[in-house]
Amino acid sequence: MNSFTLLPVAARPLKILYHHRTRSKDGQYVHIEEMINALREQGHEVVIVAPPSAEQEDFGSDAGMVALLKKFMPKAAYEVMELAYSLVAYRRLVKAVQLHQPDCIYERYNLFLPAGIWLKRRFKLPFLLEINAPIMEERARYDGLALKGLARWSQKFAWQQADKVLPVTRVLADIVADYGVPEENIVVIPNGINLTRFNGDSDLATAKKALGFEKSLVLGFTGFVRDWHGLDKVVAMIATDPPEAPRQLLVVGDGPARAALEQQAAALGIADRVKFTGIIERDEVARYVAAFDIALQPAVVAYASPLKLFEYLAQGKAIVGPDQPNILEILSADHNAVLFDPATPDGLALAVKRLCEDEVLRAKVAKNAKLSIEQQQLTWHANARRVVGLFEGMLHRA
């Protein structure tokens, strides 16, 4: 578990050019929006350069027309189109620099997107690159890549040419280092939380009563549920309870695993104890999380910094999560969470069972979860101050 040093308040307001290519209104956009808002609330001016469609979608939507093109175009043609977009992005960036005269550039990394580096080289501006995933490897594994050589060059070029890269976990930082990025250019900054949205002030009993769960022991999950999350094990566990037992599963979100989980619950005769909210507005998520007795982080990609984890921590929830390196950067076993071996088939269910049966442990890890936000400074505002501190260091040396 890491502790992050909080940098001092900026000496002067900065003008930051923020560049991204994210169109989807999902967890990616949460990171973008929260960082921009935190920087602005600290007095900095943020000029955004992004696809115009990025502001036109509703939360929870995919990338619209771009998603359709990706689905139906030949992969090689789509990848060339992605790279060609960099010419469009570069023209927009140049125009923004000439108009706004920013002090520095902050970019969210994406594949086939060298435009920000081109801009940095032309105008000699300090450049930070936020990295949330090794996208080349991710797309090669899940979607397939036609132009793997070009993709690898694109990723290596962006990572090596940035002044500093900001991976969200140490695990991801090690992947970045394998591309030849010097360790002194790597600064790990995990995801965070907005304490105005998730302040943990809601009383558990009150929150449960407001949602009609006052007689339930709520096992909660937020986000986009997939088969590999393993919630079917939780459903099967609940099915072993007697009819009068209070445990039930509440999924705040939606996803491809929903139908199978609902069918499983119906087949086991516990449809009334497995509930899905469907996609809800971001500002509504906190009041549902407030009603969780136990918060589930059932599975996570090995290098990710899952947003839901920080929501659970901020709300002071008893968390169940996998015992793996990226999660151990934030959680400690039996301190601010109960952890399980993700290689053990019943690990998740057994960890949940343990917390259900041990109220003292449940209260302990919940209390320490909330304390972790301040102790480890896991907020967007802390992240924004760290980013500004890095920019100030580079500007001072220039």
N, C-alpha and C positions, 0 to 999 in steps of 0.2 A: 504494500500500500504506500503510495507516494504522498508527499507533502509539498505543495507548490508555493514558492516564495512570491509574495505579493509585491509587485513593483510600485514605487511611489506614483502619486498623481502626476500627470504630464506637466512639464514646465510651461508649455504653451499649447494652444489648440493647433491641431494639424489638419491639413486638407488631404484626405485620403481618397484615392481613386480605387473603388471596389469593383473588381471584374469577375463575372461568373457566366457560365453557359447553362445554368440549370433552369429547365422549364417546369419540371414536375413540382406540384405543391404538396410535398410530403415531408418526411423527416429532414431531407436535404435542405429544404427551404426554411425549416425551423432554424437550423444553424445559421443560415445566411441572414435571415431577418433579425434574429436575436443579437448577432454580432454587430450588425449595422445599427440597431437601436441602442445597444450599449455604448458604442463609440459616440453616437450623437448625443446621448444623455450625459456623456462626460465632456461635452463641449466641442467635439471635433466635427468638422464638416466632412460628409461622406458623399462622394459623387459616384453614382452607380452606372456601370456600363454592362448591359445584359441583353439577351434577346427580348424584344418588345413583348412577346407573348408570355414572358415569365410573370408579368403582373396581372394577366387577364384570366388566369385559371382560378378555380375554387380550390380550397384546401382539400387534399385527398385525391385530387385529379392527377392523371398521368400527363405525359408531354403532348397530348393532343395529336395534331397532324404529324409531328415528328415521330411519335410512337408508331403511327401507321406506316410511315416511310421506312422506319427501321424494320418493321415486321414484313413488309412486302417487297422491298427493294433487294436486289442481289447485295450480299454483304460487302463485296469490294466496292461497288458503286456508292453504297451508303458511307463507307469509310472515307472514300475520296471526297464525298460531299462534306463530311465533317471537317476534313482538313481544309477544304476550300472555304468553309465558313470563317476560318481564321483570317482570311483576307478581309472579309466584311467586318469582323470584330476589330481587326487592326485599324481600319479606317475610322471606326467609331471611337476607338481608344485615342488615336492621334487627335481627332477633333476635340475630344474631351480634355486632353492635356493642353491643347492650344487655347481652349476656351476658359478652363478653370485653373490652370497652372498648379496642379497638385504637388504636395511635398513628397508623396510616395505612392506605391501601388500595392494593393492586397488582392490576391487572386485565389479563388477556389479552384483547385486542380481538376482538370478534365482531360480526357484522352484526345489526341489530335488537335491540341489547342496551344500552338506556340506563340500566339499573337501577343500575349502579355510579356513574354521574354523579348520579342522583337521590340516592343515599346520601351522596355527597361533599357535595352542596349542603345536605342536611338536617343533617348532623353536623359540617360544616366540617373534614373530615379531608383531609390531603394525599393526592393521588391521582396515581399513575403508571399510564400506559396503554401496555402493550407491544403493538407492531404488527408482525405478521409478513407481512402482505399487504394490499393494497387490496381487501378482500373484495367490495365492491360491484362493482368493475370485473371482478374475477375471476369472480364468479358470473354476471354479465351475459354474459360472453364464453363461458363453458364450460357453464353450466347453464341460463342464461336467467333473467331476473327479470320478474315480472309487475308489481310495484309499484316501478318504478324511482325515482320521485320520493320515495317513503317511504324506500327504501333509501339514497338519496343524503343525505336529511335525517338519517337515523340515523347514517351514517358521519361526516358533517360535525359533527353535534352532539357525538358522543363525542370526536372528535379535537380540536375547538376548546375544549371545556369541561374537558378534563383539565388538570391543573397542568403536567405534562410528558408528552410522548409519546416512546416509545422504539422507533423503527423499527430493523430489524435491518441495514439498509444505507443508505448515503447516497443511492442511487438511490431507495429507498422514501421516504427523508426528503424528497426533492424533490417526490414525489407528495403527501405530507402537507402540505408547504408550499403547494402549489397549492390546497389547501382553506382557505387563510387562516390556518393555524396560524403564529404568529410564530416566527422562527428561534430565538429564545432559549428557546422551549418545546420544542425538538426536540433530543433527545440520542440519537445513534446508538450502539446496543449490539448488536454482532453475536452470533450464536450462539457457543457455546463447546464445551469438552470436559471430561469428567471424567477426570482423570489417574489416578485409582485404577482405572478401567476400561481406559483406553487410555494406557499408560505408555511404550510404545515400547521396553520392555526385552527383548523376545523377539528372539533371534538369527534372522536370515532363514533360514539353512540349517536350523536346528533346527525352526522353525515349518513350513517346507515339508515336512520329513521327517515330522513328526507327522501331516500331512494327506495324505501320499502323493504330494507334488509335488516330491520332491527332484531329479528330472531335468528339471523343467519351468521355463520362463520364464513366470511367472504374470502375466497381465494381469487385474487384479481390479476388480470393481465391487460396491458394496454398495447395498442399498435396493430400491425398487419400480421395476422396469425397464419403461419405456414405449417405444413405437415411436419417438417423437421424440428419444430418447437417442442414436440412431444406432449402436447396437452391431452392427447388421447389417453396417456397414462394417468393423468389427473382425473379424467372422466371415469376411467375404469376404477380408480381408487374410491371416488365418491359413490360409485355403484355398489361398493361393498358395505356401505353404511346402512343401518336400519332406516326404515321410512321416516322416523321422527328425528333423524340426525340433522344438525344445522348446517353442515358444510355445503357450499355451492360454489360453482365457478362463474365468475363474471368477466367476460371479455369485452373490454372497452375498445371497440374497433371492428374490423372486418378482415377478410382475407380468403385465399383459396382453400384453406382448411376448414372454413366455417361449416360448409354443408356436411362434410364427413363427420365432424364433431357433433353436429345436431342430430344426424342420423344415428350415430353411436349412442348418444344419450337417450334418444327415443327407443332404440332397440333394448336398452338396459332398463327402461322404465323410469328414467330420471330426467326427462326433458324439462321438467319444472325447476331443476337444480343446475341447469347449464344455460346461461343467458348471454346473448350478444346485443350490444347497443347499436352495432353498425357504426359507420363513420360519423363522428361528431365533431363539432367545432373545437378548436384548440382551447378556447377559454372555458369550455365545459369539462375538459378532461380532469382538471384538478378536483372537482367535487365528486367525481366517481372514484378517483384514486383515494380520496379521503375516507371512503367507505370500505377500503380493503383492510382485512385483518392480516392477510399474508399477501405479499406482492411477488409475482412470478417473473423471473428472468430465466426462462427454461433453457434457452440455447442461444448462442450468439457466435457470429463469425469470429475467427481466431484473432483478427487484428482490429476489430471494431471497438468503438466507444459508444455503447447503446444509449440513446436519448432517454428511453424509459427508465433506465437505472437511476439517472439523476432526478427524475420526477419522483421515483419511489423514495430516494434518500431524503429529498427536501420535504416530503410529506410525512417523514418519520414512520416508515412502514417496515415491518419484519420481512426481509427479503430472502428469497430462495434463489440461488444462482449457481452456475457451473464453476467448478474449481479449475480454472485455466488461466494462463499468464495474463492476458489482457484484463480479465475481471479482477485478478489479484492486485492489479495496479490501483484499484479503488476499494475493494472489499477485503475484509479479513474474516476468516472462519470463526464463527461464534462470537464475533465482536460486533460488526455491523451487518452481518448476514449469516445465514446458514448455507453452506456450500455442499455441493455433491459432485461426485465423479461423473462427468458426462459420458464416459465409456461404459458405465454400469446401467443396464437397461431400466432398472427400477430406481435409479438414483434420485431422480426428481421426485417421484411419488413418496419415497422413503423420507426425504428431507422435508417435504410438506407435512407428512404424517408426524414427524418429530416436532415440528413447530406447533402443529395443531394440539398436540398432547402436552406441551410444556409451556404454560402461560408465562412463567418466570423468564424463560429464555426468549419468548416472543417479545415481552416487554423490554428486555435488555437490548436486543439487537435493534428494535425499533427506535429506542432512545439514542443509541449510538449512531444509527443511520442518519438521523437528523443532525446530530453534532458533526458528522463527517463533512457536511457542506461547508461549514465555517472552518473546520480544522484543515481541510484540504483545499479550501478556496475554490470550490467547484461551481462558480457562477459565471455567467456571461460577462458580467462587469469585471470580474477578476481577469478573465481571459482578454478582454479589451485592454485593460491596463498593461498586461504582459505584452500584447502586440504593440501598443504605443511605445512601451519601453524599448522594444527591439528597434522600432523605427527611429526613435530618438538617438539610440546608440549609433546607428548607421549614419544619421544626419550629422551627428557630432563629429564623426570621423571623416566625413566627406570634405 
